[in-house]
Amino acid sequence: MATMAECRSALDELSDNLAAAEGDVRGAAALDRSLSCHIRDLDITFTGRLTDGRITVRDTVEGPPREKAEIRLAMTSDDLVALVNGNLNFAKAWASGRVRLEAGFRDLLKLKSLL
C-alpha cells in the first residue's frame, strides 16, 4: 500500500505530465473543473482543480469527498502510483472497475483522449 505522501507525489507527477502534453491530450486536459481523487485503501480524498492542463491539489480530507466535484476519481493507492508510473493502463483499469471515473457526459467525451 502506497503512503499518502506517495499518492500526493503521484498526483503532482500526473499534473506535470498533463502540463507537458501536446495535441489531443493537452486539449482534453485543458478543462477548468473541480476534481476529487478518493484513495479507497487509505480512506482519504485529495480535492482541487484541473485548470489549464494542471492539477492543483487544494486539500486532503479523511473519508470520501464531502462535496461532489465535477470530475471524480476513486482507486487504491497502489493503482494511483501504478497509473502514473505507466505500469497500469487506465482504460483497462477503468473497464475492470479498479479505477472509477465519474464526470459529466461532455467532460467524459473530452477526457476519453486521455485513455
C-alpha positions as CSV (number, residue, x, y, z in Angstrom):
1,M,0.0,0.0,0.0
2,A,1.4,3.4,-1.0
3,T,1.5,6.2,1.6
4,M,-0.4,9.4,1.5
5,A,2.8,11.2,0.6
6,E,3.4,8.8,-2.3
7,C,-0.1,9.5,-3.6
8,R,0.4,13.2,-3.4
9,S,3.6,12.9,-5.3
10,A,1.9,10.8,-7.9
11,L,-0.8,13.5,-8.4
12,D,1.9,16.1,-8.7
13,E,3.7,14.0,-11.3
14,L,0.4,13.5,-13.2
15,S,-0.1,17.2,-13.2
16,D,3.4,17.7,-14.6
17,N,2.7,15.1,-17.3
18,L,-0.6,16.7,-18.3
19,A,1.1,20.2,-18.4
20,A,3.8,18.9,-20.7
21,A,1.4,17.0,-23.1
22,E,0.6,18.1,-26.6
23,G,-2.1,17.7,-29.1
24,D,-5.3,15.9,-28.2
25,V,-4.1,15.1,-24.7
26,R,-3.3,18.7,-24.0
27,G,-6.7,19.7,-25.3
28,A,-8.5,17.2,-23.2
29,A,-6.7,18.3,-20.1
30,A,-7.4,22.0,-20.7
31,L,-10.6,21.9,-18.8
32,D,-11.4,24.1,-15.8
33,R,-13.2,21.7,-13.4
34,S,-13.3,20.8,-9.7
35,L,-11.6,17.4,-9.1
36,S,-11.5,14.8,-6.4
37,C,-9.5,11.7,-6.1
38,H,-10.6,9.3,-3.4
39,I,-7.9,6.8,-2.3
40,R,-10.0,3.9,-1.1
41,D,-7.5,1.9,0.9
42,L,-6.2,5.0,2.8
43,D,-9.8,6.4,3.0
44,I,-8.6,9.9,2.1
45,T,-9.6,12.3,-0.7
46,F,-7.5,14.8,-2.5
47,T,-9.6,17.7,-3.7
48,G,-8.6,20.5,-6.1
49,R,-9.0,21.7,-9.7
50,L,-8.0,20.7,-13.1
51,T,-7.1,24.0,-14.8
52,D,-5.2,24.7,-18.0
53,G,-3.8,21.2,-18.0
54,R,-2.6,21.2,-14.4
55,I,-4.0,19.5,-11.3
56,T,-3.9,21.8,-8.3
57,V,-4.5,19.8,-5.0
58,R,-6.0,22.2,-2.5
59,D,-6.9,19.9,0.3
60,T,-6.7,16.4,1.7
61,V,-9.7,15.2,3.8
62,E,-10.4,12.0,5.6
63,G,-13.0,9.7,4.1
64,P,-14.9,10.1,0.8
65,P,-15.3,13.5,-0.8
66,R,-17.5,15.9,1.1
67,E,-18.7,17.7,-2.0
68,K,-19.4,16.4,-5.4
69,A,-16.6,17.5,-7.7
70,E,-17.2,17.9,-11.5
71,I,-14.6,15.2,-12.1
72,R,-14.4,12.4,-9.6
73,L,-11.8,9.6,-9.4
74,A,-11.6,6.7,-7.0
75,M,-8.9,4.0,-6.8
76,T,-6.4,2.3,-4.4
77,S,-3.1,4.0,-3.5
78,D,-1.1,1.4,-5.4
79,D,-3.3,1.8,-8.5
80,L,-2.8,5.6,-8.5
81,V,1.0,5.1,-8.3
82,A,1.0,2.4,-11.0
83,L,-1.2,4.5,-13.3
84,V,1.2,7.5,-13.1
85,N,4.3,5.3,-13.4
86,G,2.9,3.7,-16.6
87,N,2.5,0.2,-15.0
88,L,-1.3,0.2,-15.2
89,N,-3.3,1.0,-18.3
90,F,-6.1,3.5,-17.3
91,A,-8.6,2.2,-19.9
92,K,-8.2,-1.4,-18.7
93,A,-8.3,-0.4,-15.0
94,W,-11.5,1.7,-15.6
95,A,-13.2,-1.1,-17.6
96,S,-12.4,-3.6,-14.9
97,G,-13.6,-1.4,-12.1
98,R,-10.2,-0.9,-10.4
99,V,-10.5,2.8,-11.2
100,R,-13.7,4.8,-11.1
101,L,-14.1,8.0,-13.1
102,E,-17.3,10.0,-12.9
103,A,-17.9,13.2,-14.8
104,G,-20.5,14.9,-16.9
105,F,-21.1,13.5,-20.4
106,R,-19.3,16.3,-22.2
107,D,-16.3,16.0,-19.9
108,L,-16.1,12.2,-20.4
109,L,-16.0,12.8,-24.1
110,K,-13.1,15.2,-23.8
111,L,-11.3,13.0,-21.3
112,K,-11.6,9.9,-23.5
113,S,-8.5,11.0,-25.4
114,L,-6.5,10.7,-22.2
115,L,-7.4,7.0,-22.1
